[in-house]
Amino acid sequence: GQLSNTFARRSEQAFADHERFRLAMVAQHPDDLAEKLKLVMEQCARGPEGGEFLERRGIFLGEVPHSRPRVAFMFSGQGSQYPQMLRALVEEFPPAAAALRELDAELTQRGYPDFADLAWEHFEALGADLWRTQLSILVASTILAASLKALEIRPDCISCLSYGEFPALVAAGAWTFAAAARATDARCKIVEQCRGEEGAMLAVPLGQAALQELCREVGPRLYVANVNAADQTVAGGDADSIARLAAHLRSKRIASRRLKIPHAFHTPLMKPVTTPFREVLR
């Protein structure tokens, strides 16, 4: 209940240049806090070793480097939504609540559902309804960016994945939130009109080259859609082809996970969307 007061005191009393050491702890109650403070003092007496032991206990001790590290904001795309998202943040952190009120006013003015409707009250549509899912991500991401700004945390660079480009453009100041919401509305309507291009996406713990080879083995309407990491790639394709790919992976004892996304985004199957959406953006 005192979270916002802590943030307020910290913003009014910035660290001085000579205050180079930082300590953060996650404690459940006063006795837990006292025990962890004792561990910190014992560790400091022994020297710099033992950082991993402290971190396992929810204790983080470090020294600020001489040069400020660069800060990157990374905006996630569809699939990152979840029921009741950001509810605790909005209830506990006044800048998040203020950002939500401002964004809800924009949504209401345009006849769009507000964030509580999207993420808290009718969250069963998240992942199934394209419009409600993407709009919820836009609002949530913009609230998070505003909350970080209130803590005087600003990005040196901004990047994104997939639909995360829309809130990233807002955070970068290239778009207003209203423009991003309108573009989201138009994009979702255009995608939904392309009923013949419904598809599916499958996350696979393989590199890009390995997944491309498996896609060629299984069928022609399969594509590498996202390269998330050296050992995680996403395939996109029509629903039948994705089902065959999942079965083929099971036969090779390779795990995979079907994403809650109703279209094969980032694949040639979505090409019919590009021209009408380009016209909307223009």
Sine and cosine of phi, psi and omega as CSV:
sin_phi,cos_phi,sin_psi,cos_psi,sin_omega,cos_omega
0.00,0.00,-0.28,0.96,-0.03,-1.00
-0.98,-0.22,0.23,0.97,-0.05,-1.00
-0.86,0.52,-0.75,0.66,-0.06,-1.00
-0.90,0.43,-0.59,0.81,0.03,-1.00
-0.91,0.42,-0.62,0.78,0.04,-1.00
-0.88,0.47,-0.73,0.68,0.02,-1.00
-0.87,0.49,-0.64,0.77,-0.03,-1.00
-0.90,0.43,-0.70,0.72,0.00,-1.00
-0.90,0.44,-0.63,0.78,-0.04,-1.00
-0.91,0.41,-0.65,0.76,-0.03,-1.00
-0.93,0.37,-0.48,0.88,0.01,-1.00
-0.99,0.15,-0.28,0.96,-0.11,-0.99
-0.74,-0.67,0.97,0.25,-0.07,-1.00
-0.92,0.40,0.45,-0.89,0.05,-1.00
-0.89,0.45,0.64,-0.77,0.09,-1.00
-0.99,0.12,0.29,-0.96,-0.06,-1.00
-0.87,0.49,-0.54,0.84,-0.06,-1.00
-0.99,0.14,-0.16,0.99,0.00,-1.00
-1.00,0.05,0.99,0.12,-0.21,-0.98
-1.00,-0.02,-0.31,0.95,-0.08,-1.00
-0.98,-0.19,0.63,-0.78,-0.04,-1.00
-0.81,-0.59,0.66,-0.75,0.04,-1.00
-0.75,-0.66,0.79,-0.62,0.07,-1.00
-0.75,-0.67,0.66,-0.75,-0.01,-1.00
-0.68,-0.73,0.56,-0.83,0.13,-0.99
-0.95,-0.30,0.92,-0.38,-0.06,-1.00
-0.83,-0.56,0.59,-0.80,-0.04,-1.00
-1.00,0.04,-0.46,0.89,-0.05,-1.00
-0.30,-0.95,0.18,-0.98,-0.06,-1.00
-0.83,0.56,-0.65,0.76,0.00,-1.00
-0.90,0.43,-0.62,0.78,0.05,-1.00
-0.89,0.45,-0.67,0.74,0.04,-1.00
-0.88,0.48,-0.71,0.71,0.00,-1.00
-0.88,0.47,-0.67,0.75,0.01,-1.00
-0.89,0.45,-0.64,0.76,-0.02,-1.00
-0.95,0.31,-0.56,0.83,0.10,-1.00
-0.89,0.45,-0.61,0.79,0.05,-1.00
-0.90,0.44,-0.68,0.74,0.05,-1.00
-0.87,0.49,-0.65,0.76,0.00,-1.00
-0.89,0.46,-0.71,0.70,-0.01,-1.00
-0.89,0.45,-0.65,0.76,0.03,-1.00
-0.90,0.43,-0.65,0.76,-0.01,-1.00
-0.92,0.40,-0.68,0.74,0.00,-1.00
-0.89,0.46,-0.56,0.83,0.02,-1.00
-0.93,0.36,-0.49,0.87,-0.02,-1.00
-0.99,0.13,-0.41,0.91,-0.03,-1.00
0.86,-0.51,-0.18,-0.98,-0.15,-0.99
-0.96,0.27,-0.23,0.97,-0.04,-1.00
-0.95,0.30,0.42,-0.91,0.11,-0.99
0.98,-0.18,0.21,0.98,-0.01,-1.00
-0.87,0.49,-0.62,0.78,-0.02,-1.00
-0.91,0.41,-0.59,0.80,0.03,-1.00
-0.89,0.46,-0.69,0.73,0.00,-1.00
-0.91,0.42,-0.67,0.74,-0.03,-1.00
-0.89,0.45,-0.57,0.82,0.04,-1.00
-0.90,0.43,-0.40,0.91,0.03,-1.00
-1.00,-0.07,0.10,0.99,-0.01,-1.00
0.99,0.16,0.47,0.88,-0.01,-1.00
-0.87,-0.50,0.79,-0.61,-0.08,-1.00
-0.79,-0.61,0.91,-0.42,-0.05,-1.00
-0.83,-0.55,0.78,-0.63,-0.03,-1.00
-0.38,-0.92,0.16,-0.99,0.02,-1.00
-0.90,-0.43,0.71,-0.70,0.00,-1.00
-0.95,0.33,0.75,-0.66,0.04,-1.00
-0.93,0.38,0.31,-0.95,-0.02,-1.00
-0.90,0.44,-0.61,0.79,0.04,-1.00
-0.97,-0.23,0.66,-0.75,-0.04,-1.00
-0.91,0.42,0.78,-0.63,0.06,-1.00
-0.92,0.39,0.51,-0.86,0.03,-1.00
-0.97,0.23,0.54,-0.84,-0.04,-1.00
-0.94,-0.35,0.77,-0.64,0.06,-1.00
-0.89,-0.46,0.71,-0.70,0.16,-0.99
-0.98,-0.18,0.81,-0.58,0.02,-1.00
-0.90,-0.43,0.87,-0.50,-0.06,-1.00
-0.98,-0.18,0.84,-0.54,-0.06,-1.00
-0.99,0.11,0.28,-0.96,-0.07,-1.00
-0.96,-0.26,-0.30,-0.95,-0.01,-1.00
-0.88,0.47,0.67,-0.75,-0.10,-0.99
0.92,-0.38,-0.31,0.95,0.02,-1.00
-1.00,0.02,-0.11,0.99,-0.02,-1.00
-0.95,0.31,0.43,-0.90,0.06,-1.00
-0.41,-0.91,0.44,-0.90,-0.02,-1.00
-0.87,0.49,0.63,-0.78,0.05,-1.00
0.92,0.40,0.36,0.93,-0.08,-1.00
-0.89,0.45,0.69,-0.73,0.06,-1.00
0.93,0.37,0.11,0.99,-0.04,-1.00
-0.88,0.47,-0.71,0.71,-0.01,-1.00
-0.91,0.42,-0.63,0.78,0.02,-1.00
-0.88,0.47,-0.71,0.70,-0.01,-1.00
-0.90,0.43,-0.60,0.80,-0.01,-1.00
-0.95,0.30,-0.51,0.86,-0.12,-0.99
-0.98,-0.20,-0.36,0.93,-0.16,-0.99
-0.85,-0.52,0.96,-0.28,-0.08,-1.00
-0.81,0.59,-0.64,0.77,0.04,-1.00
-0.88,0.48,-0.55,0.84,0.06,-1.00
-0.93,0.37,-0.66,0.75,0.04,-1.00
-0.90,0.44,-0.63,0.78,0.02,-1.00
-0.91,0.42,-0.66,0.75,0.03,-1.00
-0.89,0.46,-0.66,0.75,0.01,-1.00
-0.89,0.46,-0.68,0.73,0.00,-1.00
-0.88,0.48,-0.67,0.75,-0.01,-1.00
-0.91,0.41,-0.68,0.73,-0.01,-1.00
-0.94,0.34,-0.63,0.77,0.04,-1.00
-0.88,0.48,-0.60,0.80,0.03,-1.00
-0.89,0.46,-0.66,0.75,0.05,-1.00
-0.89,0.45,-0.69,0.72,-0.03,-1.00
-0.90,0.43,-0.71,0.71,-0.01,-1.00
-0.89,0.45,-0.64,0.77,0.00,-1.00
-0.86,0.50,-0.53,0.85,-0.03,-1.00
-0.99,-0.12,0.06,1.00,0.02,-1.00
0.98,0.19,0.33,0.94,0.01,-1.00
-1.00,-0.05,0.41,-0.91,0.07,-1.00
-0.92,0.39,0.54,-0.84,0.03,-1.00
-0.99,0.14,0.09,-1.00,-0.14,-0.99
-0.92,0.38,-0.61,0.79,0.02,-1.00
-0.88,0.48,-0.65,0.76,0.05,-1.00
-0.88,0.47,-0.68,0.74,-0.07,-1.00
-0.94,0.34,-0.75,0.66,-0.24,-0.97
-0.95,-0.32,-0.32,0.95,-0.11,-0.99
-0.91,-0.41,-0.63,0.78,-0.13,-0.99
-0.99,-0.11,-0.64,0.77,-0.02,-1.00
-0.82,-0.58,0.74,0.67,-0.09,-1.00
-0.94,0.33,-0.17,0.99,0.01,-1.00
-0.89,0.45,-0.31,0.95,0.02,-1.00
-0.99,0.12,-0.22,0.98,-0.01,-1.00
-0.89,0.45,0.77,-0.63,-0.03,-1.00
1.00,-0.04,-0.40,0.92,0.01,-1.00
-0.98,-0.22,-0.66,0.75,0.00,-1.00
-0.99,-0.11,0.91,-0.41,-0.10,-0.99
-0.86,0.51,-0.73,0.68,-0.06,-1.00
-0.90,0.44,-0.76,0.64,-0.04,-1.00
-0.91,0.40,-0.59,0.81,0.00,-1.00
-0.92,0.40,-0.77,0.63,-0.07,-1.00
-0.94,0.35,-0.60,0.80,0.04,-1.00
-0.90,0.44,-0.63,0.78,0.02,-1.00
-0.89,0.45,-0.62,0.79,0.02,-1.00
-0.92,0.38,-0.65,0.76,0.04,-1.00
-0.87,0.50,-0.74,0.67,-0.03,-1.00
-0.91,0.40,-0.74,0.67,-0.05,-1.00
-0.87,0.48,-0.70,0.72,-0.02,-1.00
-0.91,0.42,-0.61,0.79,0.00,-1.00
-0.94,0.34,-0.58,0.81,0.09,-1.00
-0.89,0.45,-0.69,0.72,0.00,-1.00
-0.89,0.46,-0.68,0.73,0.02,-1.00
-0.89,0.46,-0.66,0.76,0.02,-1.00
-0.92,0.40,-0.60,0.80,0.01,-1.00
-0.91,0.41,-0.67,0.74,0.05,-1.00
-0.91,0.42,-0.64,0.77,0.04,-1.00
-0.87,0.48,-0.62,0.78,0.03,-1.00
-0.90,0.44,-0.46,0.89,0.05,-1.00
-1.00,0.01,0.17,0.98,0.00,-1.00
0.89,0.46,0.52,0.85,0.11,-0.99
-0.97,-0.23,0.91,-0.42,-0.06,-1.00
-0.82,-0.58,0.57,-0.82,-0.08,-1.00
-0.99,0.13,0.58,-0.81,0.20,-0.98
-1.00,0.09,-0.46,0.89,0.06,-1.00
-0.52,-0.86,0.41,-0.91,-0.06,-1.00
-0.75,-0.67,0.70,-0.71,0.09,-1.00
-0.61,-0.79,-0.03,-1.00,-0.18,-0.98
-0.28,-0.96,0.19,-0.98,0.14,-0.99
-0.80,-0.60,0.82,-0.57,0.15,-0.99
0.83,0.56,-0.80,-0.60,-0.04,-1.00
-0.87,0.50,-0.32,0.95,0.06,-1.00
-0.83,0.56,-0.25,0.97,0.07,-1.00
-0.87,0.50,-0.55,0.83,-0.06,-1.00
-0.92,0.39,-0.82,0.57,0.08,-1.00
-0.91,0.42,-0.46,0.89,0.06,-1.00
-0.90,0.43,-0.64,0.77,0.05,-1.00
-0.90,0.44,-0.58,0.81,0.05,-1.00
-0.92,0.39,-0.73,0.69,-0.02,-1.00
-0.89,0.45,-0.54,0.84,0.00,-1.00
-0.98,0.18,-0.16,0.99,-0.02,-1.00
0.99,0.11,0.14,0.99,0.01,-1.00
-0.98,0.19,-0.52,0.85,0.05,-1.00
-0.82,-0.57,0.46,-0.89,0.25,-0.97
-0.99,0.14,0.30,-0.95,0.07,-1.00
-0.88,0.48,-0.63,0.77,0.00,-1.00
-0.88,0.48,-0.66,0.75,0.02,-1.00
-0.90,0.43,-0.66,0.75,0.01,-1.00
-0.90,0.43,-0.64,0.77,0.03,-1.00
-0.91,0.42,-0.67,0.74,0.02,-1.00
-0.90,0.44,-0.68,0.73,0.01,-1.00
-0.90,0.43,-0.61,0.79,0.05,-1.00
-0.89,0.45,-0.70,0.71,0.02,-1.00
-0.85,0.53,-0.76,0.65,-0.03,-1.00
-0.90,0.43,-0.69,0.73,-0.03,-1.00
-0.88,0.47,-0.70,0.71,-0.02,-1.00
-0.90,0.44,-0.65,0.76,0.01,-1.00
-0.90,0.44,-0.65,0.76,0.01,-1.00
-0.91,0.40,-0.68,0.73,0.01,-1.00
-0.89,0.46,-0.69,0.73,-0.03,-1.00
-0.92,0.40,-0.46,0.89,0.05,-1.00
-0.94,0.34,-0.39,0.92,-0.01,-1.00
-1.00,0.03,0.88,0.48,-0.07,-1.00
-0.88,0.48,-0.48,0.88,0.00,-1.00
-0.94,0.33,-0.16,0.99,-0.05,-1.00
-0.94,-0.33,0.37,0.93,0.10,-1.00
-0.90,0.44,0.55,-0.83,-0.05,-1.00
-0.38,-0.93,-0.41,-0.91,-0.05,-1.00
-0.47,-0.88,0.24,-0.97,0.00,-1.00
-0.70,-0.72,0.56,-0.83,-0.11,-0.99
-0.71,-0.71,0.84,-0.54,0.06,-1.00
-1.00,0.05,0.75,-0.67,-0.12,-0.99
-0.75,-0.66,0.71,-0.70,0.00,-1.00
-0.99,0.15,0.85,0.53,0.01,-1.00
-0.69,-0.72,0.32,-0.95,0.09,-1.00
-0.97,0.24,0.14,-0.99,-0.08,-1.00
-0.88,0.48,-0.74,0.68,-0.06,-1.00
-0.89,0.45,-0.67,0.74,-0.01,-1.00
-0.90,0.43,-0.66,0.75,0.00,-1.00
-0.94,0.35,-0.62,0.79,0.05,-1.00
-0.86,0.51,-0.66,0.75,0.01,-1.00
-0.91,0.42,-0.66,0.75,0.03,-1.00
-0.91,0.42,-0.63,0.78,0.04,-1.00
-0.88,0.48,-0.65,0.76,0.03,-1.00
-0.91,0.42,-0.58,0.82,0.00,-1.00
-0.93,0.37,-0.59,0.80,-0.17,-0.99
-1.00,0.07,-0.67,0.74,-0.05,-1.00
0.08,-1.00,0.17,-0.99,-0.13,-0.99
-0.99,0.17,-0.37,0.93,-0.09,-1.00
-0.98,-0.22,0.71,0.71,0.06,-1.00
-0.79,-0.61,0.66,-0.75,-0.09,-1.00
-0.60,-0.80,0.46,-0.89,0.19,-0.98
-0.98,0.22,0.87,-0.49,-0.07,-1.00
-0.99,-0.14,-0.69,0.72,-0.03,-1.00
-0.67,-0.74,0.67,-0.74,0.15,-0.99
-0.95,-0.31,0.99,-0.12,-0.09,-1.00
-0.99,0.15,-0.57,0.82,-0.03,-1.00
-0.32,-0.95,0.08,-1.00,-0.01,-1.00
-0.88,0.48,-0.44,0.90,-0.04,-1.00
-0.83,-0.56,0.41,0.91,0.13,-0.99
-0.54,-0.84,0.86,-0.50,-0.03,-1.00
-0.73,-0.68,0.48,-0.88,-0.02,-1.00
-0.91,-0.40,0.76,-0.66,0.08,-1.00
-0.98,-0.19,0.57,-0.82,0.09,-1.00
-0.78,-0.62,0.50,-0.86,0.01,-1.00
0.03,-1.00,-0.07,-1.00,0.07,-1.00
-0.94,0.34,0.34,-0.94,-0.16,-0.99
-0.86,0.51,-0.67,0.74,-0.03,-1.00
-0.91,0.42,-0.67,0.74,0.00,-1.00
-0.91,0.41,-0.64,0.77,0.03,-1.00
-0.90,0.43,-0.62,0.78,0.04,-1.00
-0.89,0.45,-0.65,0.76,0.03,-1.00
-0.92,0.40,-0.63,0.77,0.02,-1.00
-0.90,0.44,-0.68,0.73,0.02,-1.00
-0.88,0.48,-0.66,0.75,0.03,-1.00
-0.91,0.41,-0.64,0.77,0.02,-1.00
-0.89,0.45,-0.64,0.76,0.02,-1.00
-0.92,0.40,-0.65,0.76,0.04,-1.00
-0.88,0.48,-0.62,0.79,0.01,-1.00
-0.90,0.43,-0.41,0.91,0.04,-1.00
-0.99,-0.12,0.12,0.99,-0.02,-1.00
0.86,0.51,0.65,0.76,0.06,-1.00
-0.93,-0.38,0.83,-0.55,-0.02,-1.00
-0.96,0.29,0.48,-0.88,0.09,-1.00
-0.49,-0.87,0.29,-0.96,-0.02,-1.00
-0.66,-0.75,0.83,-0.55,0.05,-1.00
-0.96,0.29,0.80,-0.60,-0.01,-1.00
-0.99,0.10,0.51,-0.86,0.01,-1.00
-0.99,0.13,0.92,0.38,-0.05,-1.00
-0.68,-0.73,0.80,-0.60,-0.16,-0.99
-1.00,0.06,0.06,1.00,-0.02,-1.00
-0.65,-0.76,0.36,-0.93,0.01,-1.00
-1.00,0.01,0.94,0.35,-0.03,-1.00
-0.88,0.48,0.46,-0.89,0.04,-1.00
0.91,0.43,0.47,0.88,0.09,-1.00
-0.77,-0.64,0.28,-0.96,0.04,-1.00
-0.86,0.51,-0.30,0.95,0.02,-1.00
-0.90,0.44,-0.36,0.93,-0.02,-1.00
-1.00,-0.09,0.13,0.99,-0.05,-1.00
-0.85,0.53,-0.59,0.81,0.01,-1.00
-0.86,0.51,-0.31,0.95,-0.02,-1.00
-0.98,0.22,-0.45,0.89,-0.23,-0.97
-0.90,0.43,-0.70,0.71,-0.07,-1.00
-0.91,0.41,-0.77,0.63,0.01,-1.00
-0.90,0.43,-0.56,0.83,0.01,-1.00
-0.95,0.32,-0.58,0.81,0.07,-1.00
-0.87,0.50,-0.62,0.78,0.02,-1.00
-0.91,0.41,-0.64,0.76,0.05,-1.00
-0.88,0.48,-0.71,0.71,-0.01,-1.00
-0.90,0.43,-0.62,0.78,0.03,-1.00
-0.89,0.46,0.00,0.00,0.00,0.00
